[in-house]
Amino acid sequence: MDLNSIKLPVYLKLAQIVMGLVAFFYILYVGQNIIIPFILAVVIAILLNPAVNYLCSKKLNRILAISLAIFAGFVILAAVLFFIGSQLVMFSDTFPQFKQKFDALSAETVNWVTQTFGLSKTRLQEMITNIKTEGMKNGTVVVTKTLGAMSNIFALFVLLPVYIFLILFYKSLLLEFISMLFHNAKKNIVEEVLIETKALIQSYLMGLLIEAVIVSALFSVGLLLLGIEYAILIGIIAAILNLIPYIGNLIAMVFPITVALTNKEPIYVLWVIILFSTVQFIDNNLIVPKIVASKVKVNALISIIVVLIGGALWGIAGMFLSIPLTAILKVIFDRIDDLKPFGFLIGDNQPPVSKIAFNLKSGSKRSKAK
């Protein structure tokens, strides 16, 4: 019996697809401690590959070239983390004053609410106390999870250099392995996918770095002009969170709004919101289209969905990795005939209304005529 001639019913095909997706996402979730460091290592290795090739072209030993590139990358990362850490230490020194001002602001808010809406002050304070108690319980859980995650972070920083070094060192072996998996007729397509994926990751990550620097400068300058404390720290954190599409900017606004409420007049909250909205507008309409969006053609709907899926599967790391991984999938889908519709769905090349295959309006008219 020819297995290729067997035709399965539609419901069996759908069941196979659903079961395959469930198994796929289950593996991604269960194996995240192994998969995430490896994917990060692959991405960073592709980013460092031009530097390694340049050093090798200068007659430098390949092992030494890879070691120098990794060392330089981690020195830059350590410098950024050291600066953020020093700013956080300064913030922790003034945290008691910050808490005192925040408590005073909370008391004023309670008085205003009770006087304006005629609510019982005792009842309102009980509600706030309950919220604080629940917040402390949740905070303990968060701290416990954070401490548990710290071990994963340290393990990540130990594993990443090893992974990156080995991927760069065995690059030719890995490429030859991928080549051997396919027949000669498809090797050209595989080569195109690999070349385009490498260029995509390199250009996309460089675009993200440039965007983060520009956005950080805009946030920091704006907050400095408003006189908000820890403006540079807030600007850097906001720029990092802004890398999470569509969601990060809303999360980043919470910290400066809280600082403005406790240290400034209430009107400064409005100025902070205006500043973040303005920077977001500039980022979405000027920076991203020119620097980032030209590298990754993923529409807004798919971007939001994959960011939420990435966050549910892998947390913050999943949110950051979701867009480049989706863009890589689009490159692969565009090269496989059966998967081209999915590549088209991911992209942002919306067809003109006149060229849509299904004319729903005319269809509705025909049904009415009948």
C-alpha positions as CSV (number, residue, x, y, z in Angstrom):
1,M,0.0,0.0,0.0
2,D,1.3,3.4,-0.9
3,L,1.2,5.6,2.2
4,N,1.3,8.8,0.2
5,S,-2.0,7.9,-1.5
6,I,-3.9,7.7,1.9
7,K,-6.2,10.6,2.4
8,L,-7.2,11.4,5.9
9,P,-10.5,13.1,6.9
10,V,-10.3,16.8,7.7
11,Y,-11.1,16.2,11.4
12,L,-8.2,13.8,11.7
13,K,-5.8,16.3,10.1
14,L,-7.0,19.0,12.5
15,A,-6.6,16.6,15.4
16,Q,-3.0,15.9,14.3
17,I,-2.2,19.6,14.0
18,V,-3.7,20.4,17.4
19,M,-1.9,17.6,19.1
20,G,1.4,18.6,17.4
21,L,1.0,22.2,18.5
22,V,0.3,21.1,22.1
23,A,3.3,18.8,22.2
24,F,5.5,21.5,20.6
25,F,4.5,24.2,23.1
26,Y,4.8,21.8,26.0
27,I,8.3,20.9,25.0
28,L,9.1,24.6,24.7
29,Y,7.7,25.3,28.2
30,V,9.3,22.3,30.0
31,G,12.7,22.7,28.3
32,Q,13.0,26.4,28.7
33,N,16.0,26.3,31.0
34,I,17.9,24.5,28.2
35,I,16.3,26.1,25.1
36,I,16.5,29.8,26.1
37,P,20.2,29.8,26.8
38,F,20.9,28.0,23.6
39,I,18.7,30.3,21.5
40,L,20.3,33.4,23.1
41,A,23.7,31.9,22.4
42,V,22.9,31.3,18.7
43,V,21.6,34.9,18.4
44,I,24.6,36.4,20.1
45,A,26.9,34.2,18.1
46,I,25.4,35.4,14.8
47,L,25.8,39.0,16.1
48,L,29.5,38.5,17.0
49,N,30.3,36.5,13.8
50,P,31.3,39.6,11.7
51,A,33.8,40.6,14.5
52,V,35.3,37.1,14.6
53,N,35.6,37.0,10.8
54,Y,37.3,40.4,10.8
55,L,39.8,39.3,13.5
56,C,40.5,36.1,11.6
57,S,41.1,38.1,8.4
58,K,43.8,39.9,10.3
59,K,45.7,36.6,10.6
60,L,44.6,36.1,14.2
61,N,44.1,32.6,15.6
62,R,40.4,31.6,15.4
63,I,40.2,30.5,19.1
64,L,41.8,33.8,20.1
65,A,39.5,35.8,17.8
66,I,36.4,34.2,19.2
67,S,37.6,34.7,22.8
68,L,38.3,38.4,22.2
69,A,34.9,39.0,20.6
70,I,33.1,37.3,23.5
71,F,35.2,39.1,26.0
72,A,34.5,42.5,24.4
73,G,30.8,41.8,24.3
74,F,30.6,40.8,27.9
75,V,32.7,43.8,29.0
76,I,30.2,46.2,27.3
77,L,27.3,44.3,28.9
78,A,29.0,44.3,32.4
79,A,29.6,48.1,32.1
80,V,25.9,48.7,31.4
81,L,24.8,46.4,34.2
82,F,27.3,48.1,36.6
83,F,25.9,51.5,35.8
84,I,22.3,50.4,36.3
85,G,23.3,48.7,39.5
86,S,25.1,51.8,40.9
87,Q,22.0,53.8,40.1
88,L,19.8,51.3,41.9
89,V,22.0,51.5,44.9
90,M,21.6,55.2,45.0
91,F,17.9,54.8,44.7
92,S,17.8,52.2,47.6
93,D,19.6,54.8,49.8
94,T,16.8,57.2,49.4
95,F,14.0,54.6,49.6
96,P,13.0,55.4,53.2
97,Q,12.3,59.0,52.2
98,F,10.5,57.8,49.1
99,K,8.3,55.5,51.2
100,Q,7.5,58.3,53.7
101,K,6.4,60.6,50.9
102,F,4.4,57.8,49.3
103,D,2.6,57.1,52.7
104,A,1.8,60.8,53.1
105,L,0.4,60.9,49.5
106,S,-1.7,57.9,50.3
107,A,-3.1,59.5,53.4
108,E,-4.0,62.7,51.4
109,T,-5.6,60.6,48.7
110,V,-7.7,58.7,51.4
111,N,-8.9,62.1,52.9
112,W,-9.8,63.4,49.4
113,V,-11.7,60.3,48.5
114,T,-13.7,60.2,51.8
115,Q,-14.6,63.9,51.5
116,T,-15.5,63.8,47.8
117,F,-17.5,60.6,47.7
118,G,-18.7,60.4,51.3
119,L,-17.1,57.1,52.0
120,S,-16.2,55.8,55.4
121,K,-12.6,56.5,56.2
122,T,-12.3,53.5,58.5
123,R,-13.7,51.2,55.8
124,L,-11.4,52.7,53.1
125,Q,-8.3,52.3,55.4
126,E,-9.3,48.7,56.1
127,M,-9.5,48.1,52.3
128,I,-6.0,49.6,51.8
129,T,-4.6,47.6,54.7
130,N,-6.0,44.4,53.1
131,I,-4.5,45.3,49.8
132,K,-1.1,46.0,51.5
133,T,-1.3,42.7,53.3
134,E,-2.0,40.8,50.1
135,G,0.7,42.8,48.4
136,M,3.2,41.8,51.0
137,K,2.2,38.1,50.5
138,N,2.5,38.4,46.8
139,G,5.7,40.4,47.2
140,T,7.2,37.5,49.3
141,V,6.3,35.1,46.5
142,V,7.8,37.4,43.9
143,V,11.0,37.8,46.0
144,T,11.2,34.0,46.4
145,K,10.8,33.5,42.7
146,T,13.3,36.2,41.9
147,L,15.9,34.6,44.2
148,G,15.2,31.3,42.5
149,A,15.6,33.0,39.1
150,M,18.9,34.5,40.2
151,S,20.5,31.1,40.2
152,N,19.2,30.6,36.6
153,I,20.6,34.0,35.6
154,F,24.1,33.1,37.1
155,A,23.9,29.7,35.3
156,L,22.9,31.6,32.1
157,F,26.0,33.8,32.4
158,V,28.2,30.7,32.9
159,L,26.6,28.8,30.1
160,L,26.3,31.6,27.5
161,P,30.0,32.2,26.9
162,V,30.6,28.4,26.6
163,Y,27.7,28.0,24.1
164,I,28.7,31.1,22.1
165,F,32.3,30.0,21.9
166,L,31.4,26.4,20.8
167,I,28.8,27.6,18.2
168,L,31.3,30.0,16.7
169,F,34.1,27.5,16.8
170,Y,32.0,24.7,15.2
171,K,30.2,27.0,12.8
172,S,31.5,25.2,9.7
173,L,30.6,21.8,11.1
174,L,27.0,22.9,12.0
175,L,26.5,24.4,8.5
176,E,27.8,21.3,6.8
177,F,25.4,19.2,9.0
178,I,22.4,21.3,7.9
179,S,23.5,21.0,4.3
180,M,23.7,17.2,4.6
181,L,20.1,17.0,5.8
182,F,18.7,18.2,2.4
183,H,19.0,16.9,-1.1
184,N,21.0,18.8,-3.7
185,A,17.9,20.2,-5.3
186,K,16.9,22.0,-2.1
187,K,20.4,23.1,-0.9
188,N,20.1,26.4,-2.7
189,I,16.9,27.2,-0.9
190,V,18.4,26.2,2.5
191,E,21.5,28.4,1.7
192,E,19.2,31.3,0.9
193,V,17.3,30.8,4.2
194,L,20.5,30.6,6.3
195,I,22.0,33.7,4.6
196,E,18.8,35.7,5.0
197,T,18.4,34.6,8.6
198,K,21.9,35.6,9.5
199,A,21.5,39.0,7.9
200,L,18.1,39.4,9.5
201,I,19.3,38.7,13.0
202,Q,22.4,40.9,12.6
203,S,20.5,43.9,11.2
204,Y,17.6,43.5,13.6
205,L,19.7,43.3,16.7
206,M,21.8,46.3,15.6
207,G,18.6,48.2,14.9
208,L,17.3,47.3,18.4
209,L,20.5,48.6,20.0
210,I,20.4,51.8,18.1
211,E,16.7,52.3,18.9
212,A,17.4,51.6,22.6
213,V,20.2,54.2,22.8
214,I,18.0,56.9,21.0
215,V,14.9,56.1,23.1
216,S,17.0,56.1,26.3
217,A,18.5,59.5,25.5
218,L,15.0,60.9,24.7
219,F,13.5,59.6,28.0
220,S,16.5,60.7,30.1
221,V,16.7,64.2,28.6
222,G,12.9,64.7,29.0
223,L,12.9,63.5,32.6
224,L,15.9,65.7,33.4
225,L,14.1,68.7,32.0
226,L,11.1,67.9,34.1
227,G,13.3,67.6,37.2
228,I,12.4,63.9,37.9
229,E,14.9,62.1,40.1
230,Y,16.9,59.2,38.8
231,A,16.1,60.4,35.2
232,I,19.0,58.5,33.6
233,L,18.1,55.2,35.4
234,I,14.4,55.5,34.5
235,G,15.4,56.4,30.9
236,I,17.6,53.2,30.6
237,I,15.0,51.0,32.2
238,A,12.2,52.5,30.0
239,A,14.3,51.9,26.9
240,I,15.0,48.3,27.8
241,L,11.3,47.7,28.5
242,N,10.4,49.5,25.3
243,L,12.0,46.6,23.4
244,I,8.9,44.6,24.4
245,P,6.5,45.6,21.6
246,Y,3.3,47.5,22.5
247,I,3.4,46.5,26.2
248,G,6.8,47.6,27.5
249,N,6.1,51.3,27.2
250,L,3.0,51.0,29.4
251,I,5.0,49.1,32.1
252,A,7.9,51.6,31.9
253,M,5.5,54.5,32.7
254,V,4.7,53.2,36.2
255,F,8.0,54.0,37.8
256,P,8.4,57.6,36.7
257,I,4.7,58.3,37.4
258,T,5.2,57.0,41.0
259,V,8.4,59.1,41.4
260,A,6.6,62.2,40.1
261,L,3.6,61.6,42.5
262,T,5.9,61.4,45.5
263,N,8.4,64.1,44.7
264,K,6.6,66.6,42.5
265,E,3.2,68.3,42.1
266,P,0.4,66.1,40.6
267,I,0.6,68.1,37.3
268,Y,4.0,66.4,36.7
269,V,2.2,63.1,36.3
270,L,0.5,64.6,33.3
271,W,3.8,65.8,31.9
272,V,5.4,62.4,32.4
273,I,2.5,60.8,30.5
274,I,2.9,63.4,27.7
275,L,6.6,62.8,27.6
276,F,6.2,59.0,27.3
277,S,3.4,59.3,24.7
278,T,5.6,61.7,22.6
279,V,8.6,59.5,22.7
280,Q,6.4,56.5,21.9
281,F,5.0,58.4,18.9
282,I,8.5,59.3,17.7
283,D,9.7,55.8,18.2
284,N,6.7,54.2,16.4
285,N,6.6,56.6,13.4
286,L,10.2,57.6,12.9
287,I,12.8,55.4,14.7
288,V,11.2,51.9,14.3
289,P,10.2,52.3,10.6
290,K,13.6,53.6,9.6
291,I,15.8,51.3,11.8
292,V,14.0,48.3,13.0
293,A,10.8,47.6,11.0
294,S,12.7,47.7,7.7
295,K,14.6,44.6,9.0
296,V,11.6,42.6,10.4
297,K,8.4,42.5,8.4
298,V,5.9,41.3,11.1
299,N,2.5,43.0,11.4
300,A,1.2,44.4,14.6
301,L,-1.5,41.8,15.2
302,I,0.9,38.9,15.0
303,S,3.5,40.8,17.0
304,I,1.1,41.2,20.0
305,I,0.0,37.6,19.8
306,V,3.6,36.2,19.7
307,V,4.7,38.6,22.5
308,L,1.9,37.3,24.7
309,I,2.7,33.7,23.8
310,G,6.4,34.2,24.4
311,G,5.6,35.8,27.8
312,A,3.4,32.9,28.8
313,L,6.0,30.3,27.8
314,W,9.3,31.9,28.8
315,G,8.5,35.1,30.7
316,I,10.5,38.3,29.9
317,A,13.0,36.4,27.8
318,G,10.2,35.0,25.7
319,M,8.8,38.5,25.1
320,F,12.2,39.7,23.8
321,L,12.8,36.7,21.7
322,S,9.3,36.4,20.2
323,I,9.7,38.9,17.4
324,P,13.1,37.8,16.0
325,L,12.0,34.2,16.2
326,T,8.8,35.0,14.4
327,A,10.7,36.9,11.7
328,I,13.0,33.9,11.2
329,L,9.9,31.6,10.8
330,K,8.6,34.1,8.2
331,V,11.9,33.7,6.2
332,I,11.5,29.9,6.3
333,F,7.8,30.0,5.5
334,D,8.4,32.2,2.5
335,R,10.7,29.6,1.0
336,I,8.4,26.6,1.4
337,D,5.4,26.5,-1.0
338,D,3.0,24.8,1.4
339,L,3.8,27.3,4.1
340,K,3.8,30.6,2.0
341,P,0.3,31.5,3.2
342,F,1.5,31.6,6.8
343,G,4.5,33.7,5.8
344,F,2.1,36.1,4.1
345,L,-0.1,36.2,7.3
346,I,2.9,37.1,9.5
347,G,4.1,39.9,7.1
348,D,2.8,43.4,6.9
349,N,2.3,43.6,3.1
350,Q,-1.4,44.2,3.2
351,P,-3.0,43.7,-0.3
352,P,-5.1,46.4,-1.9
353,V,-8.9,46.1,-1.3
354,S,-9.4,45.7,-5.0
355,K,-7.2,42.6,-5.1
356,I,-8.8,40.7,-2.2
357,A,-9.7,37.2,-3.3
358,F,-13.0,37.0,-1.4
359,N,-15.4,39.9,-2.1
360,L,-17.7,39.6,0.8
361,K,-19.8,42.6,-0.1
362,S,-20.6,41.2,-3.6
363,G,-21.2,37.8,-2.0
364,S,-23.8,39.3,0.4
365,K,-25.5,41.0,-2.5
366,R,-25.8,37.7,-4.5
367,S,-27.2,36.0,-1.5
368,K,-29.9,38.7,-1.1
369,A,-30.7,38.5,-4.8
370,K,-31.4,34.8,-4.4
